[in-house]
Amino acid sequence: MHKTAMEEFSQGHAREAEKKLYKALTSARELKISCFEAKILNSLGLVTEGLDAPSKAASHYRRALELIQGKLGNDNVVYDTIAKNLARVSVH
């Protein structure tokens, strides 16, 4: 579902992508897969950023960072990527 959602987003269907990502997020939370939850939250950040909702995107990025830091720490490429995404929307 995540892959399909991001394909839709890349084709300009942000609202549909957002809906699919929220469904995927629910599944990841039910299965307690925090790294996948963080990946989905980062993707939701990208999508909501694309929908011109920077504060909502920032919220998704912050939660993704919390999950990654709790699981992998903050010295890794995943954390760095999400932190850059957060910095980008925080400038607005």
C-alpha positions as CSV (number, residue, x, y, z in Angstrom):
1,M,0.0,0.0,0.0
2,H,2.9,2.4,0.8
3,K,4.5,1.9,-2.6
4,T,1.2,2.3,-4.4
5,A,0.5,5.5,-2.4
6,M,3.9,7.0,-3.3
7,E,3.4,6.1,-7.0
8,E,0.1,7.9,-6.9
9,F,1.7,10.9,-5.3
10,S,4.4,11.0,-8.0
11,Q,1.6,11.1,-10.6
12,G,0.0,14.1,-8.9
13,H,-2.7,12.3,-6.9
14,A,-1.8,13.6,-3.5
15,R,-5.2,13.2,-1.8
16,E,-5.5,9.6,-2.8
17,A,-1.9,8.9,-1.7
18,E,-2.6,10.5,1.7
19,K,-5.7,8.2,2.2
20,K,-3.6,5.1,1.4
21,L,-0.8,6.2,3.6
22,Y,-3.2,6.7,6.6
23,K,-4.4,3.1,6.0
24,A,-0.9,1.8,5.8
25,L,-0.1,3.8,9.0
26,T,-2.9,2.1,10.8
27,S,-1.6,-1.3,9.8
28,A,1.9,-0.5,10.8
29,R,0.7,0.6,14.2
30,E,-1.4,-2.5,14.7
31,L,1.5,-4.7,13.8
32,K,3.8,-2.6,16.0
33,I,6.4,-2.1,13.3
34,S,7.9,1.2,14.4
35,C,10.5,1.5,11.6
36,F,7.8,1.1,9.0
37,E,5.5,3.5,10.9
38,A,8.4,6.0,10.7
39,K,8.8,5.5,7.0
40,I,5.1,6.0,6.4
41,L,5.1,9.1,8.6
42,N,7.9,10.5,6.5
43,S,6.0,9.8,3.4
44,L,2.9,11.4,4.9
45,G,5.1,14.4,5.6
46,L,6.1,14.6,1.9
47,V,2.6,14.2,0.7
48,T,1.1,16.8,3.1
49,E,4.0,19.1,2.2
50,G,2.9,18.7,-1.4
51,L,-0.6,19.6,-0.3
52,D,0.8,22.9,1.1
53,A,0.3,21.9,4.7
54,P,3.7,22.5,6.2
55,S,2.7,22.4,9.9
56,K,1.0,19.0,9.3
57,A,4.0,17.8,7.5
58,A,6.3,18.9,10.3
59,S,4.2,17.0,12.8
60,H,4.6,13.8,10.7
61,Y,8.3,14.3,10.4
62,R,8.7,15.0,14.1
63,R,6.9,11.7,15.0
64,A,9.0,9.8,12.5
65,L,12.1,11.2,14.0
66,E,11.0,10.1,17.5
67,L,10.4,6.6,16.3
68,I,13.7,6.3,14.4
69,Q,15.6,7.8,17.3
70,G,14.0,5.3,19.7
71,K,14.8,2.4,17.5
72,L,18.0,3.2,15.7
73,G,19.4,6.4,17.4
74,N,20.1,9.6,15.6
75,D,23.4,8.7,13.8
76,N,22.0,7.1,10.7
77,V,20.9,8.1,7.2
78,V,17.2,7.6,7.9
79,Y,17.3,10.0,10.8
80,D,19.3,12.5,8.7
81,T,16.9,12.3,5.8
82,I,13.8,12.9,7.9
83,A,15.6,15.7,9.9
84,K,16.3,17.5,6.6
85,N,12.7,17.1,5.6
86,L,11.7,18.7,8.9
87,A,14.2,21.5,8.5
88,R,12.8,22.3,5.0
89,V,9.2,22.7,6.3
90,S,10.3,24.5,9.4
91,V,11.7,27.4,7.4
92,H,8.3,28.3,6.1
